[in-house]
Structure formats: structure tokens, C-alpha cells
Amino acid sequence: MTSQSFIYSNRRAYHWLMRGLYGRYFEDRYRTIAAQVPASSRVVDVCAGDAYLYLAHLRHKPVTYIAVDASPQLVAWARARGVDARLIDIWNDDLPCGDSVIMQASLYQFLPHADRIVDKLLAAARERVIITEPIRNIADSDNPVLALIGKRFTRPSGGQYAAQRFNRESFTALCDSFPELQNLSNLPGGREMLAVFRGRATDDLTEAVTRFEV
């Protein structure tokens, strides 16, 4: 990873930016995602950020939770709060296998190779992959301040990640290209879509080994 943006190196800044982006729908989106996770699941949350999904909405559910992120600061913060958080670069590292593999509002970071990331998530999931992705983005805002925040400060690694974003049509097209797609819907507030896919991992697989070159 190269130079990391302030947002992804400071938990407080990260958390309050997320609250600002989702406003009054902040908790509703997490509740909707958590409702997709059955009890007794092994959950792998990829690009988990500050692991808020677990700390606020899955902690009291009988699940095994693993947070995966490329930010050393956010991983350390989550570990200090008892979360099994792992420092993993999804481009190059293997993912832990889980019953439910989740990626929230992060797939755009891997454009134009987002399909390869979806493949990797599917290979790590025994039962389901849950992806949420913004289709209305502050990077496209007419407000220059909001657009600057969206384009510069929500990129976890300078130079490695594209500045592209999804819209409804492009995200729908990507999801439809996978035969494992089971459901595609809007999250509360209409800013994000939620896609649920059938996983590909076999029952006896303990770790997903999927590497690729970009």
C-alpha cells in the first residue's frame, strides 16, 4: 500500500464521514445488512473499516466475525476492541473463508477490475456474498467541496485505486454478469444498492486461495 488518505488512517474521521454520508439512514443500512447474515455464520467482512457492522449490529448475534482491511490504523483500532481484525491487501493476499462474505461500499476502489474482486469474494464464500455499493456518489456532486472529499479523501491508497465510481446501471450490469446473483435491491435512503450472491467455496475449504495479477 502506498500513501494512505487521512480518512482511512484515522478512525474518528472515517466513522464520522460515514455518518455524514448516510445521515439518518446510517443505522438503517447496517440493520439491513446484518439481517442478511444468519445466526451461527462465520462472517468475513472485507474492507471492514472500523468494523461498525459487527460492533453495533452483529456482536450480540451468535456469529464468528473476521474483519479484513488494508488500513493498519483501523485494524489496530478494531483489535483493541476485541475484534478478530486482519491486515490484508485484497489485491495480493488470500482471504479467509466464511459462510457470509461481505463488502460494504468499497467495490468502486477496485475499478476497472471490480469483476475480479467479486470473483475472489465468491471463491471465499461457502453460502453467500453480500455487497453494498453506492450508486449516488459525493465524488459526482455539484458542490466542489463534497466532490473533493469524494475524489481525494475516500481513496485508501494514493495511485493504486481508480477514481471511477458506479452508478445504478453499471453496478446492475456487473451484478447481472454473475450467475450466482440471487437478489439486487436498494438500501434505505436510496444511496446504495445491495447485492446477494450464492457463494462458491466448498464446505471443507478453510481458507480461500485466490490470487491474481492486475
C-alpha positions in Angstrom: 0.0 0.0 0.0 1.2 3.5 -0.8 0.4 6.7 1.0 -2.9 6.3 2.8 -5.6 9.0 2.9 -6.4 10.7 6.2 -9.9 9.2 6.2 -8.5 5.6 6.2 -5.8 6.3 8.8 -8.0 8.0 11.4 -10.9 6.0 12.8 -12.7 9.1 14.2 -12.6 10.8 10.8 -13.6 7.6 9.0 -16.6 7.0 11.3 -18.0 10.5 11.2 -17.6 10.8 7.4 -19.6 7.6 7.1 -22.3 9.0 9.4 -22.3 12.2 7.4 -22.7 10.4 4.1 -25.6 8.3 5.2 -27.3 10.8 7.6 -30.5 9.5 9.2 -30.2 6.2 7.3 -26.8 5.3 8.8 -28.1 2.8 11.3 -30.9 1.5 9.0 -28.3 0.5 6.3 -26.4 -1.6 8.9 -29.5 -3.2 10.2 -30.5 -4.2 6.7 -27.0 -5.7 6.0 -27.0 -7.5 9.4 -30.4 -9.0 8.6 -28.8 -10.8 5.7 -26.5 -12.7 8.0 -27.9 -15.9 9.5 -27.1 -16.9 13.1 -24.1 -19.2 13.6 -22.4 -17.8 10.4 -18.7 -17.4 10.0 -18.6 -13.8 8.7 -15.7 -12.3 6.8 -16.1 -8.5 6.4 -13.8 -7.3 3.6 -12.7 -3.7 3.7 -14.4 -3.6 7.1 -13.2 -0.1 8.1 -13.9 0.3 11.8 -15.9 -2.9 12.0 -19.0 -1.0 12.9 -21.2 -3.7 11.4 -20.0 -6.1 14.0 -19.6 -3.8 17.0 -23.1 -2.3 16.7 -25.2 -4.9 14.8 -23.7 -8.4 14.9 -21.9 -8.6 18.2 -24.9 -9.9 20.1 -25.7 -12.4 17.3 -24.2 -15.9 17.5 -21.7 -15.4 14.7 -17.9 -15.7 14.2 -16.7 -12.5 12.8 -13.4 -11.6 11.0 -12.7 -8.0 9.8 -10.4 -7.7 6.9 -8.9 -4.3 6.0 -5.7 -2.8 4.4 -5.5 0.1 6.9 -3.1 -0.7 9.8 -4.7 2.0 11.9 -8.3 0.7 11.5 -7.2 -2.9 12.0 -5.3 -1.9 15.2 -8.3 0.1 16.5 -10.7 -2.9 15.9 -8.2 -5.4 17.5 -8.1 -3.2 20.6 -11.8 -3.7 20.9 -11.7 -7.4 20.8 -12.4 -7.9 17.1 -10.5 -10.5 15.1 -9.2 -8.0 12.6 -6.6 -8.9 10.0 -4.4 -6.7 7.8 -4.9 -8.0 4.3 -4.4 -6.5 0.9 -7.2 -8.0 -1.2 -5.2 -7.5 -4.4 -2.4 -9.8 -3.4 -3.4 -11.7 -0.2 -5.6 -14.8 0.4 -9.0 -14.2 2.0 -10.2 -16.2 5.0 -13.1 -18.4 4.0 -16.5 -17.7 5.5 -20.2 -18.6 5.3 -21.1 -15.0 4.7 -18.5 -12.7 3.0 -19.4 -9.0 3.0 -18.0 -6.0 1.2 -19.6 -2.6 2.1 -19.3 0.5 -0.1 -15.8 -0.4 -1.3 -16.0 -2.2 -4.7 -15.5 1.1 -6.6 -12.0 1.2 -5.2 -11.1 -1.8 -7.5 -12.5 -0.4 -10.8 -11.8 -1.2 -13.6 -11.1 -4.7 -12.2 -14.1 -5.0 -9.9 -15.2 -8.3 -11.5 -12.0 -9.9 -10.3 -12.7 -8.8 -6.8 -16.3 -10.2 -7.0 -14.8 -13.5 -8.2 -12.4 -13.5 -5.2 -15.2 -12.9 -2.8 -17.4 -15.6 -4.3 -14.4 -18.1 -4.0 -14.1 -17.3 -0.3 -17.9 -17.7 0.5 -19.5 -21.0 1.4 -23.0 -19.7 1.4 -23.4 -16.1 0.3 -21.6 -12.9 -0.7 -23.2 -9.6 0.4 -22.1 -6.5 -1.5 -23.3 -3.0 -0.9 -22.2 -0.2 -3.3 -23.1 3.5 -3.6 -24.8 4.4 -6.9 -25.1 8.1 -5.9 -21.7 9.4 -5.0 -20.4 12.6 -3.5 -17.5 12.5 -5.9 -20.0 13.5 -8.6 -21.6 16.3 -6.5 -22.0 19.8 -8.0 -20.7 21.0 -4.7 -16.9 21.4 -5.2 -16.1 20.8 -1.5 -18.1 17.5 -1.4 -16.7 16.4 -4.8 -13.1 17.0 -3.5 -13.8 14.9 -0.4 -15.2 12.1 -2.5 -12.4 12.1 -5.0 -9.4 12.6 -2.8 -10.1 11.6 0.8 -12.1 8.4 0.3 -9.4 6.6 -1.6 -7.5 4.3 0.7 -4.2 4.3 -1.3 -2.8 7.0 -3.5 -2.3 6.0 -7.0 -3.4 2.3 -6.7 -7.1 2.9 -6.8 -9.1 4.3 -9.7 -11.2 7.4 -9.3 -14.1 5.7 -11.1 -17.5 5.2 -9.4 -20.5 3.1 -10.1 -24.0 4.3 -11.0 -27.2 2.2 -10.9 -26.7 1.0 -14.5 -23.0 0.0 -14.2 -23.4 -1.8 -10.8 -26.5 -3.6 -12.0 -24.7 -4.7 -15.2 -21.8 -6.0 -13.1 -24.0 -8.0 -10.8 -26.1 -9.4 -13.6 -22.9 -10.7 -15.2 -22.6 -13.3 -12.4 -24.9 -16.3 -12.5 -24.6 -16.5 -8.7 -26.6 -13.3 -8.2 -29.7 -14.0 -6.1 -31.0 -10.6 -5.1 -30.5 -6.9 -6.0 -32.2 -4.2 -4.1 -31.9 -0.7 -2.7 -30.6 0.1 0.8 -32.6 2.6 2.9 -32.1 6.1 1.6 -31.5 5.0 -2.0 -27.9 5.9 -2.0 -26.7 2.3 -2.2 -27.7 -1.0 -3.7 -27.4 -4.3 -2.0 -26.5 -7.5 -4.0 -26.6 -11.0 -2.6 -24.8 -13.8 -4.4 -24.5 -17.6 -3.9 -21.0 -18.5 -2.7 -18.7 -20.9 -4.5 -16.5 -22.3 -1.7 -16.8 -25.9 -0.8 -17.8 -27.0 2.7 -14.3 -28.4 3.6 -12.4 -25.3 2.5 -10.9 -23.5 5.5 -9.1 -20.7 3.6 -9.8 -19.4 0.1 -6.7 -19.3 -2.0 -7.4 -17.0 -4.9 -4.6 -14.8 -6.3 -4.5 -12.8 -9.4 -2.3 -10.2 -11.2 -3.7 -6.8 -12.0 
